[in-house]
C-alpha cells in the first residue's frame, strides 16, 4: 500500500519474511482444517486462526511502516534542526511518523504473539503476571521447563538482538509514557550548559534505522520459529 507513495508496485514477500508468512499461513490452514472436522474444540481452532490472521496483518503493517521510514529517512541529509529546508523538513516529519509507527508496532506484534503462544501452549502466564508481555511468556517457558526447545530458540534471538531491542523499547516507552520520543534528544541538549539552542542536532537517523532493521529481523525470525512449532504441535 505505502509503496504507491513512491510510485512503486506492491511488495512481494521474499527471503526470511516470506518464510515467516508461509509458516503463519500454513498454521492457519491447519487450524481451519481442524475447525471444519469433527472435534469438540472447534471454537478454539477458529480463535487461533483469527489471532494468527491478525498477526499476519500486523507483520504487513510493520513492514510497510519500516519501508516508508527508510525511504523518507534516506532523504534527510541535514544534521542540524535549523538546516532543514521546507522539503527536507517534510521528509523528516514523515520519517518520524513512520519510524515511530514501526517501533511501536514491533512490541505490539510481539505481545500479540505472546498472547497466542501462552494460550495455544497452555503456559498460564497470567497466573504469574495478569498483564504480561511476549518477554514475560519467554521467561515463563524458561522457568516452567515446558516447550524447552521453542523457548531456547526464541531466547537465542531475544539475546542476539538485545541491544537494539533495548534501545527501541526505551524509545517506545518514552513515546507512550512520557513525551514525543523525537523531542527527548532536544530536551537533553537544551539542558547542557552553554548549549547554543540554534545548533540543536537531529537524532542519528542512520543509527535509529539500523535498530529498526534489527528489530524487524528479530520479529521475522521469531514468527517463523513460533509458527513452525505451533503447526507441529497443533492438536
Secondary structure, DSSP 8 states (H G I E B T S, - for coil): -GGGGGT-------HHHHHHHHHHHHHHHHHHHHHTSS-S-HHHHHHHHHHHHHHHHHHHHHHHHHHHHHHHHTT----BGGG--HHHHHHHHHHHHHHHHHHHHHHHHHHHHHHHHHHHTT--GGGT-SS--HHHHHHHHHHH-TTHHHHHHHHHHHHHTHHHHHHHHHHHHIIIIIS-HHHHHHHHHHTSTT--GGG-B---HHHHHHHHHHHHHHHHHHHHHHHHHHHHT--
